[in-house]
Amino acid sequence: MPGGKTVALKYECQGDQVVSLRLSGDFFFHPEEGLELLEEFMLRERLWESTDAEAAIVRFMEEQGFRPVGFGPADLAYLLRGLRC
């Protein structure tokens, strides 16, 4: 990521279904408790199947007032692309 930050997406599958998503890395997220809500949103909306995951993430973060430092919606959309079990 720009600025030397890292972000990783870890996920767990049961059969062919993604059942959990977790973001980790060298970044900040404000408010801190919002990170779990973002992960839940990406899972619930199955954004890896979306044609415009970035726009969905932008809308969600703006509506919630979340602010990431060290990554952005485009980075998350990139990580979600091609996610398969």
Backbone hydrogen bonds, N-H to C=O, Kabsch-Sander energy under -0.5 kcal/mol:
donor,donor_aa,acceptor,acceptor_aa,energy
4,G,1,M,-1.4
5,K,2,P,-0.8
8,A,24,S,-3.3
10,K,8,A,-0.6
10,K,22,R,-3.1
12,E,20,S,-1.9
14,Q,17,Q,-2.6
17,Q,14,Q,-1.7
19,V,12,E,-3.1
20,S,12,E,-1.2
22,R,10,K,-2.6
24,S,8,A,-2.2
26,D,6,T,-0.9
27,F,25,G,-1.1
28,F,69,V,-2.6
30,H,67,R,-2.5
34,G,31,P,-1.8
35,L,32,E,-1.5
37,L,33,E,-0.8
38,L,34,G,-2.3
39,E,35,L,-2.4
40,E,36,E,-2.4
41,F,37,L,-2.3
42,M,38,L,-2.6
43,L,39,E,-2.0
44,R,40,E,-3.1
45,E,41,F,-2.7
46,R,43,L,-1.0
47,L,42,M,-1.9
49,E,46,R,-2.4
50,S,47,L,-1.1
56,A,52,D,-1.7
57,I,53,A,-2.5
58,V,54,E,-2.6
59,R,55,A,-2.5
60,F,56,A,-2.3
61,M,57,I,-2.7
62,E,58,V,-2.6
63,E,59,R,-2.8
64,Q,60,F,-2.0
65,G,61,M,-1.1
66,F,61,M,-2.3
67,R,30,H,-3.0
69,V,28,F,-2.9
75,D,72,G,-0.6
76,L,72,G,-1.7
77,A,73,P,-2.6
78,Y,74,A,-2.0
79,L,75,D,-2.0
80,L,76,L,-2.3
81,R,77,A,-1.6
83,L,80,L,-2.2
